[in-house]
Amino acid sequence: MRRASGLVACLGLLVAACGGGDAVEQNPVDEQSIVISNWEGYMPEDLPDTFAAATGFDATVSFHATNEEIVGKLVAAGGEGFDVAFVSGQFAQALNEQGLLAEIDPDKVPNLKNLYPEATELGYDPGNTFSVPYAWGTTGLCYRSDLLSEAPDSWMDLLRPSDEAAGKVTMLATERWLMLPAQKALGFSVNTTDEGEMTQVKDLLIEAKQNLLAYDDTTFYSKLVSGEAVLVEAWDGWCNYGILEDPNIKYVIPSEGTDLWVDTMVILGSSANKDAAHAFLNYVLDEDNHAWVVENILYKVPNQAAMDKVDPSLAETFPNLGMTPAEVLGGEALLDLGEAQPMYTDIATEVAAGG
Amino acid sequence: MSLAGRLEGEEAKASSPSSRLGKTVTLGPGLAYLAVMLGAPLALIVGYSFLTRGSFGGVVMEPTLDAWGKLANPIFFDVVAGSIKIASIATVLALAIGYPAAWVIAGLPAKWKTVALVAVVLPFWSNFLIRTYAWIVLLNNEGLINRVLRGWGLIDEPLGMLYTEGAIVVGLVYIYLPLMILPLYSSIERLDPALREAAFDLGASPRRTFRRVLLPLTLPGIMAGSIFVFVPSLGNFVVPELLGGGQEIMIGNLVRDQFFKARDLPFGSVLALCVIALMLVLLFIQATVLRRTRETHG
């Protein structure tokens, strides 16, 4: 026991030495302003203005197209230049392991109370110590119920499609979601680092290319609307953009299960404006502000107060918005792969070049 | 004046001492720009290629040959070979379309010549992505071409045109065709009509005239145009993604993915250097061919 506690103390020291977040000299509170990086269109355009009006802190927004892009920037510059970033959970985990993130001070973010209790115990960051969840959802199958005689209920319906769907299916191309259908269909974890399992995943994905229309991360729902595709792998929020145009489009989570993805907000350890950054997180978590995401982007947010505010008829049109936290949490949280990351990339390359 | 004579004249002019200051003033800014914007990044990727990959992007300052070792994976040869194939087909098609077009443009009256040349570069005025998306609208299974053909009863099932290698080639030819036509036009336009007349007078048939006189003289344009099409085609990663549906990857995709997805800067640098090496070989071949042509026909 004593030895164990000694180890813990050592680790504690190490973390303190690496973290260094508090060592950064802070700007006087009345001079603080923040730079935020987010995906374009992922928050209200006028949010910086309303935030400034409400709190007195100025905010500048820059955009990143992918997690990889912003993580690359942050790692290269040690986090300099940004105060708040929006990244997916597994990337927040990776940034934290690099010692780049500041600890979240719950006292400065009273609106954390709005979160579902389940949203404070997510696999990549139990207790929300370095990240605050912004939106969450699942990955599943989005399909044209009028063009398929049977509703799909397995990832195999995508990977080995029936004759009526062959050549009319699309899959996501971003690594983790490229692997997901095969991983789940074969009964593996979405975070597996086992080479034998990943070889099977690779073979199944190469086989699936025969019946694939295209890999598509951005326009799959319009392919459904036009009828070019009848069954696609989709993030639930994006399937809603299809439903919006054609009510015959439906979303289903296959029986083998799926992932749980979470997009989060993090504060950089190098930030000299941490009071303003915390104020921003708190402002976003305000029930009215956070409800904007649901009403405009049609994504679920882990904010109970915000979800309660949303017009219930929305969940009738877009069933995924009616999913309970327990249902969302049925998915397996995506975790950072650490040293196994290059293996995933190599397999993605081999899948793209193979078949 | 013969071509060789003209070249000698230019060389003599360039090496006179009085022009040295002029040279510094005219070439200086361009060279300085190249040194900073080309030389420095190039040095950087050469350096990166010998360093260790950082787990979360960036590089660790430990020298290693790991990144170069990764080239041994046969998958990369397949991708490079596939890219060369696609870029070659696109180049040959662009030449087949561009050569007659350039010939016709060169023969137009001066006023129409300008109109035709403007028409050639006109597509550059609109965004490359938008023009590529336009092909998606045209080629997809529910798209314009398939609908029209189905409406006329010519086909029952849509032709699967989009998301194929053919669609990638069509996209590349479409985008880079102007880069083929312009150098061809300039070499054809410069042809002295007297040469053709002389060949005829000496009894050469039209085919022989073309093969022995006109083709060799326009070879510089053919080479330049082909390189202008081949090089960007080889490195293009947007067209394979949009028109190929991501089912076929080219070397450009591979380089981009190493930087933005795999967070493997050293290997991305290695691949980028391979592309550069390939280009240098091509330019060397071009230079050699041009020199031979000059020696034979000058």
HADDOCK unambig.tbl for C-alpha pairs under 7 A between the chains (distance, minus, plus):
assign (segid A and resid 68 and name CA) (segid B and resid 260 and name CA) 5.70 0.50 0.50
assign (segid A and resid 68 and name CA) (segid B and resid 261 and name CA) 5.92 0.50 0.50
assign (segid A and resid 69 and name CA) (segid B and resid 260 and name CA) 6.05 0.50 0.50
assign (segid A and resid 72 and name CA) (segid B and resid 57 and name CA) 5.37 0.50 0.50
assign (segid A and resid 75 and name CA) (segid B and resid 56 and name CA) 6.86 0.50 0.50
assign (segid A and resid 75 and name CA) (segid B and resid 57 and name CA) 6.52 0.50 0.50
assign (segid A and resid 75 and name CA) (segid B and resid 58 and name CA) 6.92 0.50 0.50
assign (segid A and resid 76 and name CA) (segid B and resid 58 and name CA) 5.78 0.50 0.50
assign (segid A and resid 214 and name CA) (segid B and resid 163 and name CA) 6.44 0.50 0.50
assign (segid A and resid 214 and name CA) (segid B and resid 245 and name CA) 4.39 0.50 0.50
assign (segid A and resid 214 and name CA) (segid B and resid 246 and name CA) 6.47 0.50 0.50
assign (segid A and resid 214 and name CA) (segid B and resid 247 and name CA) 6.48 0.50 0.50
assign (segid A and resid 215 and name CA) (segid B and resid 245 and name CA) 5.44 0.50 0.50
assign (segid A and resid 215 and name CA) (segid B and resid 246 and name CA) 5.46 0.50 0.50
assign (segid A and resid 215 and name CA) (segid B and resid 247 and name CA) 6.70 0.50 0.50
assign (segid A and resid 216 and name CA) (segid B and resid 245 and name CA) 6.94 0.50 0.50
assign (segid A and resid 226 and name CA) (segid B and resid 142 and name CA) 6.65 0.50 0.50
assign (segid A and resid 228 and name CA) (segid B and resid 141 and name CA) 5.90 0.50 0.50
assign (segid A and resid 228 and name CA) (segid B and resid 142 and name CA) 5.95 0.50 0.50
assign (segid A and resid 339 and name CA) (segid B and resid 55 and name CA) 6.89 0.50 0.50
assign (segid A and resid 342 and name CA) (segid B and resid 262 and name CA) 6.18 0.50 0.50
assign (segid A and resid 345 and name CA) (segid B and resid 262 and name CA) 5.55 0.50 0.50
assign (segid A and resid 350 and name CA) (segid B and resid 75 and name CA) 6.72 0.50 0.50
assign (segid A and resid 352 and name CA) (segid B and resid 247 and name CA) 5.69 0.50 0.50
assign (segid A and resid 352 and name CA) (segid B and resid 248 and name CA) 6.06 0.50 0.50
assign (segid A and resid 352 and name CA) (segid B and resid 249 and name CA) 6.16 0.50 0.50
assign (segid A and resid 353 and name CA) (segid B and resid 79 and name CA) 6.53 0.50 0.50
assign (segid A and resid 353 and name CA) (segid B and resid 248 and name CA) 5.90 0.50 0.50
assign (segid A and resid 353 and name CA) (segid B and resid 249 and name CA) 5.87 0.50 0.50
